[in-house]
Amino acid sequence: MRRLLAATAAILAGSTLLAWATQGEAAAPPKATPAASPPRATDLGRPIRPLGLLPDVPVPPDNKIMPAKVELGKLLFFDARTSGDVSTSCAACHLPQLGWGDGGDLSRGYPGTQHWRNSQTILNSAYYRKLFWAGESTSLEGQADSALTGNLAGNVEPDTLEERLAQAPEYVRRFKQVFGTSRPQYPDVLKAIAAFERAVPISRDTPFDRHIRGDRKALSAGSLRGMRLYQTKARCIQCHDGPLMSDEDYHALGLPENEQFKEDPLRQIALRYQFYSRGVQDARDYRTASTDLGLYFQTLRPADTGKFRTPSLRELVHTAPYMHNGVFFSLEEVVDFYDAGGGRGPGKSPLLRPLRLSKAEKQDLIAFLKDLSGKPILVAPPDLPEYEVAR
Amino acid sequence: MNPFRSAHIAPFLAVVLFFVINAPVTRAQNASPLAQMPKPLPVKAEQVELGRKLFFDARLSGDGSLSCATCHDPARGFSDGKVLSDAYPGARHFRNALPAINAGHRRLLFWDGRLSDLADLVRDHITDAQFMNADGRLVIERLRQVPEYEEGFKKALGGEPSFGRILNAVAAYLKTLQSKDDPLDRVLAGDEAALPPDARRGLDLFAGKAGCVACHKGPLLTDEAFHALGVPANKELFEDPLRQITLRRFFKSLGSPGYTKIQDPGLYAITKRPGDRFKFRTPSLREVGRRSAFMHDGAFTSLEQVVDFYDRGGGPVAEKDPLLRPLGLSAPEKRDLVAFLSRLASPHPPDAAAPAKLEYRVRKLGQN
């Protein structure tokens, strides 16, 4: 383990040097902008980790990646029988061809409901230390549990799921092969899905990565200018740092509301349900619930109201719309939002301030952001094990 | 006072006939084996009206696909008219759906009698993964999105929709569903013309030679007790993977030993006492004339099959109730018994027209 950490650190350090070096020889800095160096710490004093190549996927010691487990996880990921009414597989809201999200501003959710947040991409989710928009889960296994059983998501009962799997001999055989159990067990379902997510939807070959690895032609001149802006004037690096391009911290951006919460009864139901089921104070919070309070639901600290975890920017070409409530459909809208210093909502992070980017700078920044995405990682839905009559 | 007697005060011949025909019933009457339906339970009209809306509203299920009325359809005697129940999408049940009518008067609910309170019964149906698979917290937010419900809960139960109030409102509606003026009650009230002669003879067999009243007694025609009959297993349990899944999951969730075996052990799954294996609660025979499938697993699809089964003394099972023994009924006697049973139905079932669908309305954001 220590050796693994050391190796990871070495890779990080190496990619750091590479990143700084390569950007040093990037195209000339934009006019009227001092050739600022990337800061070593955010305005709030947190050390900034340089951009770079993603290390190997972190793997928890109790859920090693094995091909048979990954294959099993793939079957489960695409199998709608993992949901209560057999309508909604993981892939229903995390479609590979839609950037492993669902393409909507707010997720569709389980039948009879409409979800309240944007369906986040599964791509590179294996790198996060916390999952979901407000970091509600601490592992992919835990995330899978919440998604499978959540009333707005899979709405399945583990006993039911286990017995469904037990009815398909191929599943029974695969679970036995991978986990050594005579009957499929729910915790192993979570492990298999997590193993699949650690092995397959991982993207480490973007133009940016190729640039870091020394491919001088990987990024255009505009993109190289954008990379410098990202780390300097555009201030993206204040939160989107490190190889994952996320500080994994929580920030309030003052985002505009998604209008659906004003207009769609099912979205209103989902919003109130979240307030009710998360145990916030009735009088103060539930009765006035009008917006997603983000991290506050977990900490109940007023200062955490409206804070959401910084998402990775990798693969963002494939993952529109953007933000926890999907209010932006294009990178242009996102860049304009940050250029204006964020939104008007309360509690906004002091890290946000007007950027005064020129039109050309915005174009360069977007060119770079697009180069953080690789080719789509597509997985065809597999043939699923069939039920057979038990004797 | 014997209600049979009042209609037979006139001609001498009739009196003689009365004693001949009614001797078994009269004798049985000493132990009060049969009785008219009890008076309707007290309910509040506003709660009933609210409960009726909820009974027909699919918002009470997880995916909004089924309401109570889906499997307890008023047009089908508050059952589903099926041999085995459908259950929640992705599941298929392994038992026959009991009619919801007269549930308010029963002391034990479900085929295995695992519940005894109407509000509990409603809760179990709404939340069970194989019935309606809903979370009460989500259901109340759905109802709060319907102005008629906000108003209805306030009027009927003095507050906004809550899960407990949902259960109580549906329970209030269930209490109003009961048999009324069926031919048995009319005979018991002295109206001998309520049954044609063959069915009238059938009633005597029911209370006499056929021995039905040993278990099917009292106002609801059930002893509220458990018996093993040796009913043949429905072959679908051995052919339909979805029924097998549903069966195993049910017994697993009850912590029933040996749940992986494809069989329905009845009361044993609840008590875990070996002596309770294959015992099921005696169902009420009120409204049995409306039913098309009988027994806990719908093993029989006609009353003739049911009568033949009991005439044989039940089926082969080690735990069989000693009350079951061959009856030696003749073919005409069987026909008479069936004629009686098939007339056990209220002429005017409870008013059960589905209420108008209530639509979601947008609320003012932030005013909850």
Boltz contact constraints between the chains, C-beta under 6 A:
constraints:
  - contact:
      token1: [A, 84]
      token2: [B, 62]
      max_distance: 6.0
  - contact:
      token1: [A, 84]
      token2: [B, 133]
      max_distance: 6.0
  - contact:
      token1: [A, 85]
      token2: [B, 63]
      max_distance: 6.0
  - contact:
      token1: [A, 85]
      token2: [B, 89]
      max_distance: 6.0
  - contact:
      token1: [A, 85]
      token2: [B, 90]
      max_distance: 6.0
  - contact:
      token1: [A, 86]
      token2: [B, 90]
      max_distance: 6.0
  - contact:
      token1: [A, 111]
      token2: [B, 63]
      max_distance: 6.0
  - contact:
      token1: [A, 112]
      token2: [B, 63]
      max_distance: 6.0
  - contact:
      token1: [A, 112]
      token2: [B, 64]
      max_distance: 6.0
  - contact:
      token1: [A, 151]
      token2: [B, 135]
      max_distance: 6.0
  - contact:
      token1: [A, 151]
      token2: [B, 138]
      max_distance: 6.0
  - contact:
      token1: [A, 155]
      token2: [B, 62]
      max_distance: 6.0
  - contact:
      token1: [A, 157]
      token2: [B, 129]
      max_distance: 6.0
  - contact:
      token1: [A, 159]
      token2: [B, 249]
      max_distance: 6.0
  - contact:
      token1: [A, 159]
      token2: [B, 252]
      max_distance: 6.0
  - contact:
      token1: [A, 159]
      token2: [B, 253]
      max_distance: 6.0
  - contact:
      token1: [A, 160]
      token2: [B, 129]
      max_distance: 6.0
  - contact:
      token1: [A, 160]
      token2: [B, 249]
      max_distance: 6.0
  - contact:
      token1: [A, 163]
      token2: [B, 245]
      max_distance: 6.0
  - contact:
      token1: [A, 163]
      token2: [B, 248]
      max_distance: 6.0
  - contact:
      token1: [A, 163]
      token2: [B, 249]
      max_distance: 6.0
  - contact:
      token1: [A, 164]
      token2: [B, 245]
      max_distance: 6.0
  - contact:
      token1: [A, 167]
      token2: [B, 241]
      max_distance: 6.0
  - contact:
      token1: [A, 167]
      token2: [B, 245]
      max_distance: 6.0
  - contact:
      token1: [A, 262]
      token2: [B, 365]
      max_distance: 6.0
  - contact:
      token1: [A, 265]
      token2: [B, 145]
      max_distance: 6.0
  - contact:
      token1: [A, 265]
      token2: [B, 360]
      max_distance: 6.0
  - contact:
      token1: [A, 265]
      token2: [B, 362]
      max_distance: 6.0
  - contact:
      token1: [A, 268]
      token2: [B, 363]
      max_distance: 6.0
  - contact:
      token1: [A, 269]
      token2: [B, 141]
      max_distance: 6.0
  - contact:
      token1: [A, 269]
      token2: [B, 142]
      max_distance: 6.0
  - contact:
      token1: [A, 269]
      token2: [B, 145]
      max_distance: 6.0
  - contact:
      token1: [A, 272]
      token2: [B, 141]
      max_distance: 6.0
  - contact:
      token1: [A, 272]
      token2: [B, 368]
      max_distance: 6.0
  - contact:
      token1: [A, 273]
      token2: [B, 138]
      max_distance: 6.0
  - contact:
      token1: [A, 273]
      token2: [B, 141]
      max_distance: 6.0
  - contact:
      token1: [A, 276]
      token2: [B, 137]
      max_distance: 6.0
  - contact:
      token1: [A, 277]
      token2: [B, 137]
      max_distance: 6.0
  - contact:
      token1: [A, 287]
      token2: [B, 368]
      max_distance: 6.0
  - contact:
      token1: [A, 288]
      token2: [B, 366]
      max_distance: 6.0
  - contact:
      token1: [A, 289]
      token2: [B, 368]
      max_distance: 6.0
  - contact:
      token1: [A, 290]
      token2: [B, 365]
      max_distance: 6.0
  - contact:
      token1: [A, 290]
      token2: [B, 366]
      max_distance: 6.0
  - contact:
      token1: [A, 387]
      token2: [B, 241]
      max_distance: 6.0
  - contact:
      token1: [A, 389]
      token2: [B, 241]
      max_distance: 6.0
  - contact:
      token1: [A, 390]
      token2: [B, 244]
      max_distance: 6.0
  - contact:
      token1: [A, 390]
      token2: [B, 262]
      max_distance: 6.0
